[in-house]
C-alpha cells in the first residue's frame, strides 16, 4: 500500500491572537496588584497670611508652641511668659542644646509625648503647634513627630492642629 503524505494545514488566523491573550491575562494581574498600593492623606495646616497683626494682649496670651526637629533632638519654643524650667533659655535654636536630646542615636518620641502632655495640662485650650525641621531630617521622623504631638483618642488629643514650617526658626 502506498501511503500518502498529508500536508499540514498552516495556521491562517490572526497573528495578534497570542498577544491579545497575553494582554487579557495581564489586566487582571495588574488590577489585583493595585489593591496593595494604599494612599494615606495627612491633614496639615499650611501657614496662613494675615493682613493685620493681632492686638498685643491677645498675642501674649497664646502659647505659640513651636517644636523644631534637629539632628541633636527636639527644641521647644514658647511664649516667654509660659516657659517651663526644663526648656532652654536660648533665643536661637542652634546656640543651645536640645530640650529633648536624642537617645541612643534616635529621637526620643516618648519623652516628647510626656513634655507635650505637661504643656497641655497648663494650656488645655491650645490646639495648635508649629513643627519645623532641618533640611536633612527624614520624612518618617517628621510624620512620627506629628503623630506623637497630636496624641490619641484614648489618652486625649494634645495638639491636633499641626502647621509645618520650613527649616529651623
FIKOL-644682 format. One record per residue (C-alpha): chain; x, y, z; residue in one letter; residue number from 0. Coordinates in Angstrom, 3 decimals. Layout:
REM FIKOL-644682
rec chaine:A; xx:X; yy:Y; zz:Z; residu:A; num:NUM
...
END
This chain:
REM FIKOL-644682
rec chaine:A; xx:0.000; yy:0.000; zz:0.000; residu:X; num:0
rec chaine:A; xx:1.134; yy:3.295; zz:-0.835; residu:X; num:1
rec chaine:A; xx:0.958; yy:5.839; zz:1.890; residu:X; num:2
rec chaine:A; xx:0.091; yy:9.358; zz:1.119; residu:X; num:3
rec chaine:A; xx:1.768; yy:12.140; zz:2.858; residu:X; num:4
rec chaine:A; xx:-0.618; yy:14.570; zz:4.284; residu:X; num:5
rec chaine:A; xx:0.317; yy:18.171; zz:4.283; residu:X; num:6
rec chaine:A; xx:-0.349; yy:20.032; zz:7.464; residu:X; num:7
rec chaine:A; xx:-2.571; yy:22.969; zz:7.023; residu:X; num:8
rec chaine:A; xx:-0.835; yy:26.145; zz:8.023; residu:X; num:9
rec chaine:A; xx:-2.379; yy:28.474; zz:10.597; residu:X; num:10
rec chaine:A; xx:-4.256; yy:31.104; zz:8.690; residu:X; num:11
rec chaine:A; xx:-5.619; yy:33.010; zz:11.721; residu:X; num:12
rec chaine:A; xx:-4.823; yy:36.491; zz:13.042; residu:X; num:13
rec chaine:A; xx:-1.214; yy:36.764; zz:14.333; residu:X; num:14
rec chaine:A; xx:-2.348; yy:39.123; zz:17.128; residu:X; num:15
rec chaine:A; xx:-4.318; yy:36.452; zz:18.992; residu:X; num:16
rec chaine:A; xx:-1.362; yy:35.311; zz:21.182; residu:X; num:17
rec chaine:A; xx:-0.580; yy:38.929; zz:22.107; residu:X; num:18
rec chaine:A; xx:-4.226; yy:39.599; zz:22.895; residu:X; num:19
rec chaine:A; xx:-4.289; yy:36.520; zz:25.131; residu:X; num:20
rec chaine:A; xx:-1.253; yy:37.823; zz:26.998; residu:X; num:21
rec chaine:A; xx:-2.827; yy:41.248; zz:27.487; residu:X; num:22
rec chaine:A; xx:-6.072; yy:39.672; zz:28.692; residu:X; num:23
rec chaine:A; xx:-4.087; yy:37.800; zz:31.330; residu:X; num:24
rec chaine:A; xx:-2.045; yy:40.828; zz:32.386; residu:X; num:25
rec chaine:A; xx:-5.003; yy:43.155; zz:33.009; residu:X; num:26
rec chaine:A; xx:-6.462; yy:41.123; zz:35.920; residu:X; num:27
rec chaine:A; xx:-2.968; yy:40.625; zz:37.310; residu:X; num:28
rec chaine:A; xx:-2.315; yy:44.385; zz:37.325; residu:X; num:29
rec chaine:A; xx:-5.720; yy:45.089; zz:38.853; residu:X; num:30
rec chaine:A; xx:-5.020; yy:42.550; zz:41.564; residu:X; num:31
rec chaine:A; xx:-1.672; yy:44.197; zz:42.318; residu:X; num:32
rec chaine:A; xx:-3.236; yy:47.656; zz:42.558; residu:X; num:33
rec chaine:A; xx:-5.031; yy:46.650; zz:45.745; residu:X; num:34
rec chaine:A; xx:-1.729; yy:46.614; zz:47.604; residu:X; num:35
rec chaine:A; xx:-0.998; yy:50.273; zz:46.902; residu:X; num:36
rec chaine:A; xx:-2.628; yy:52.446; zz:49.542; residu:X; num:37
rec chaine:A; xx:-2.608; yy:56.195; zz:49.814; residu:X; num:38
rec chaine:A; xx:-2.816; yy:57.938; zz:53.159; residu:X; num:39
rec chaine:A; xx:-3.595; yy:61.611; zz:53.459; residu:X; num:40
rec chaine:A; xx:-2.494; yy:63.673; zz:56.406; residu:X; num:41
rec chaine:A; xx:-4.309; yy:66.840; zz:57.252; residu:X; num:42
rec chaine:A; xx:-1.730; yy:69.574; zz:57.732; residu:X; num:43
rec chaine:A; xx:-2.406; yy:73.254; zz:58.038; residu:X; num:44
rec chaine:A; xx:-0.368; yy:75.500; zz:55.832; residu:X; num:45
rec chaine:A; xx:0.812; yy:78.833; zz:57.217; residu:X; num:46
rec chaine:A; xx:-1.817; yy:81.499; zz:56.776; residu:X; num:47
rec chaine:A; xx:-1.083; yy:85.002; zz:55.585; residu:X; num:48
rec chaine:A; xx:-2.705; yy:87.556; zz:57.830; residu:X; num:49
rec chaine:A; xx:-3.466; yy:91.084; zz:56.774; residu:X; num:50
rec chaine:A; xx:-3.350; yy:92.651; zz:60.206; residu:X; num:51
rec chaine:A; xx:-1.460; yy:91.665; zz:63.315; residu:X; num:52
rec chaine:A; xx:-3.410; yy:90.656; zz:66.383; residu:X; num:53
rec chaine:A; xx:-3.516; yy:93.085; zz:69.257; residu:X; num:54
rec chaine:A; xx:-0.556; yy:92.592; zz:71.619; residu:X; num:55
rec chaine:A; xx:-2.778; yy:91.484; zz:74.510; residu:X; num:56
rec chaine:A; xx:-4.194; yy:88.512; zz:72.607; residu:X; num:57
rec chaine:A; xx:-0.821; yy:87.578; zz:71.127; residu:X; num:58
rec chaine:A; xx:0.882; yy:87.460; zz:74.528; residu:X; num:59
rec chaine:A; xx:-1.756; yy:85.150; zz:75.971; residu:X; num:60
rec chaine:A; xx:-1.183; yy:82.452; zz:73.361; residu:X; num:61
rec chaine:A; xx:1.276; yy:79.655; zz:73.989; residu:X; num:62
rec chaine:A; xx:2.797; yy:79.867; zz:70.469; residu:X; num:63
rec chaine:A; xx:4.263; yy:76.372; zz:70.780; residu:X; num:64
rec chaine:A; xx:6.930; yy:75.559; zz:68.215; residu:X; num:65
rec chaine:A; xx:8.772; yy:72.228; zz:68.078; residu:X; num:66
rec chaine:A; xx:11.939; yy:72.046; zz:65.999; residu:X; num:67
rec chaine:A; xx:13.444; yy:68.714; zz:64.952; residu:X; num:68
rec chaine:A; xx:17.219; yy:68.860; zz:64.541; residu:X; num:69
rec chaine:A; xx:19.978; yy:66.294; zz:64.278; residu:X; num:70
rec chaine:A; xx:20.584; yy:66.776; zz:68.046; residu:X; num:71
rec chaine:A; xx:16.994; yy:66.263; zz:69.215; residu:X; num:72
rec chaine:A; xx:13.857; yy:68.323; zz:69.841; residu:X; num:73
rec chaine:A; xx:13.874; yy:72.053; zz:70.611; residu:X; num:74
rec chaine:A; xx:10.853; yy:73.817; zz:72.080; residu:X; num:75
rec chaine:A; xx:9.930; yy:77.458; zz:71.706; residu:X; num:76
rec chaine:A; xx:7.012; yy:79.020; zz:73.530; residu:X; num:77
rec chaine:A; xx:5.851; yy:82.423; zz:74.617; residu:X; num:78
rec chaine:A; xx:8.439; yy:83.512; zz:77.246; residu:X; num:79
rec chaine:A; xx:5.599; yy:84.070; zz:79.692; residu:X; num:80
rec chaine:A; xx:4.821; yy:80.325; zz:79.696; residu:X; num:81
rec chaine:A; xx:8.361; yy:78.918; zz:79.612; residu:X; num:82
rec chaine:A; xx:8.864; yy:75.843; zz:81.788; residu:X; num:83
rec chaine:A; xx:12.063; yy:75.120; zz:83.781; residu:X; num:84
rec chaine:A; xx:13.200; yy:72.274; zz:81.516; residu:X; num:85
rec chaine:A; xx:13.106; yy:74.475; zz:78.397; residu:X; num:86
rec chaine:A; xx:16.230; yy:76.071; zz:77.036; residu:X; num:87
rec chaine:A; xx:16.599; yy:79.787; zz:77.743; residu:X; num:88
rec chaine:A; xx:18.456; yy:80.478; zz:74.489; residu:X; num:89
rec chaine:A; xx:16.640; yy:82.531; zz:71.870; residu:X; num:90
rec chaine:A; xx:18.244; yy:80.734; zz:68.910; residu:X; num:91
rec chaine:A; xx:17.859; yy:77.003; zz:68.355; residu:X; num:92
rec chaine:A; xx:21.436; yy:76.399; zz:67.258; residu:X; num:93
rec chaine:A; xx:23.044; yy:78.176; zz:70.217; residu:X; num:94
rec chaine:A; xx:21.780; yy:75.816; zz:72.914; residu:X; num:95
rec chaine:A; xx:21.488; yy:72.097; zz:73.326; residu:X; num:96
rec chaine:A; xx:18.176; yy:70.412; zz:72.610; residu:X; num:97
rec chaine:A; xx:15.403; yy:70.351; zz:75.189; residu:X; num:98
rec chaine:A; xx:14.959; yy:66.632; zz:74.475; residu:X; num:99
rec chaine:A; xx:18.272; yy:65.164; zz:73.268; residu:X; num:100
rec chaine:A; xx:18.495; yy:62.062; zz:71.108; residu:X; num:101
rec chaine:A; xx:18.560; yy:58.780; zz:72.984; residu:X; num:102
rec chaine:A; xx:20.782; yy:56.010; zz:71.577; residu:X; num:103
rec chaine:A; xx:21.218; yy:57.924; zz:68.308; residu:X; num:104
rec chaine:A; xx:17.445; yy:58.099; zz:67.780; residu:X; num:105
rec chaine:A; xx:14.808; yy:60.685; zz:68.624; residu:X; num:106
rec chaine:A; xx:13.101; yy:60.205; zz:71.995; residu:X; num:107
rec chaine:A; xx:9.437; yy:60.300; zz:70.986; residu:X; num:108
rec chaine:A; xx:8.179; yy:59.031; zz:74.348; residu:X; num:109
rec chaine:A; xx:9.845; yy:61.936; zz:76.141; residu:X; num:110
rec chaine:A; xx:8.403; yy:64.313; zz:73.526; residu:X; num:111
rec chaine:A; xx:4.939; yy:62.976; zz:74.289; residu:X; num:112
rec chaine:A; xx:5.486; yy:63.447; zz:78.062; residu:X; num:113
rec chaine:A; xx:6.643; yy:67.047; zz:77.633; residu:X; num:114
rec chaine:A; xx:3.727; yy:67.874; zz:75.340; residu:X; num:115
rec chaine:A; xx:1.308; yy:66.387; zz:77.889; residu:X; num:116
rec chaine:A; xx:2.868; yy:68.606; zz:80.547; residu:X; num:117
rec chaine:A; xx:2.350; yy:71.652; zz:78.334; residu:X; num:118
rec chaine:A; xx:-1.221; yy:70.588; zz:77.545; residu:X; num:119
rec chaine:A; xx:-2.085; yy:70.321; zz:81.261; residu:X; num:120
rec chaine:A; xx:-1.284; yy:74.013; zz:81.700; residu:X; num:121
rec chaine:A; xx:-2.913; yy:75.120; zz:78.419; residu:X; num:122
rec chaine:A; xx:-5.986; yy:72.958; zz:77.789; residu:X; num:123
rec chaine:A; xx:-7.491; yy:75.410; zz:75.285; residu:X; num:124
rec chaine:A; xx:-4.445; yy:75.320; zz:72.985; residu:X; num:125
rec chaine:A; xx:-4.780; yy:73.043; zz:69.964; residu:X; num:126
rec chaine:A; xx:-2.112; yy:74.303; zz:67.577; residu:X; num:127
rec chaine:A; xx:1.541; yy:73.526; zz:67.241; residu:X; num:128
rec chaine:A; xx:4.130; yy:74.690; zz:64.715; residu:X; num:129
rec chaine:A; xx:6.530; yy:71.984; zz:63.568; residu:X; num:130
rec chaine:A; xx:9.813; yy:72.723; zz:61.827; residu:X; num:131
rec chaine:A; xx:12.717; yy:70.528; zz:60.867; residu:X; num:132
rec chaine:A; xx:16.202; yy:70.826; zz:59.457; residu:X; num:133
rec chaine:A; xx:16.598; yy:70.043; zz:55.775; residu:X; num:134
rec chaine:A; xx:18.372; yy:66.721; zz:56.363; residu:X; num:135
rec chaine:A; xx:15.689; yy:65.227; zz:58.661; residu:X; num:136
rec chaine:A; xx:13.909; yy:62.184; zz:57.198; residu:X; num:137
rec chaine:A; xx:10.252; yy:62.402; zz:56.293; residu:X; num:138
rec chaine:A; xx:9.400; yy:59.467; zz:58.573; residu:X; num:139
rec chaine:A; xx:10.769; yy:61.365; zz:61.591; residu:X; num:140
rec chaine:A; xx:8.604; yy:64.399; zz:60.783; residu:X; num:141
rec chaine:A; xx:5.483; yy:62.259; zz:60.381; residu:X; num:142
rec chaine:A; xx:6.216; yy:60.383; zz:63.616; residu:X; num:143
rec chaine:A; xx:6.712; yy:63.706; zz:65.422; residu:X; num:144
rec chaine:A; xx:3.350; yy:64.870; zz:64.093; residu:X; num:145
rec chaine:A; xx:1.701; yy:61.662; zz:65.304; residu:X; num:146
rec chaine:A; xx:3.149; yy:61.953; zz:68.802; residu:X; num:147
rec chaine:A; xx:2.264; yy:65.654; zz:69.039; residu:X; num:148
rec chaine:A; xx:-1.353; yy:65.004; zz:68.057; residu:X; num:149
rec chaine:A; xx:-1.846; yy:62.368; zz:70.730; residu:X; num:150
rec chaine:A; xx:-4.604; yy:59.794; zz:70.502; residu:X; num:151
rec chaine:A; xx:-8.289; yy:59.458; zz:71.318; residu:X; num:152
rec chaine:A; xx:-7.771; yy:57.160; zz:74.318; residu:X; num:153
rec chaine:A; xx:-5.414; yy:59.420; zz:76.267; residu:X; num:154
rec chaine:A; xx:-6.831; yy:62.662; zz:74.877; residu:X; num:155
rec chaine:A; xx:-5.738; yy:64.818; zz:71.997; residu:X; num:156
rec chaine:A; xx:-2.716; yy:67.002; zz:72.609; residu:X; num:157
rec chaine:A; xx:-2.157; yy:69.415; zz:69.719; residu:X; num:158
rec chaine:A; xx:-4.205; yy:68.203; zz:66.734; residu:X; num:159
rec chaine:A; xx:-3.664; yy:71.311; zz:64.555; residu:X; num:160
rec chaine:A; xx:-0.114; yy:70.942; zz:63.283; residu:X; num:161
rec chaine:A; xx:1.332; yy:73.579; zz:60.989; residu:X; num:162
rec chaine:A; xx:4.528; yy:72.787; zz:59.133; residu:X; num:163
rec chaine:A; xx:7.205; yy:75.391; zz:58.632; residu:X; num:164
rec chaine:A; xx:10.359; yy:75.170; zz:56.604; residu:X; num:165
rec chaine:A; xx:13.666; yy:74.954; zz:58.404; residu:X; num:166
rec chaine:A; xx:14.537; yy:75.719; zz:61.989; residu:X; num:167
rec chaine:A; xx:13.410; yy:79.035; zz:63.376; residu:X; num:168
END
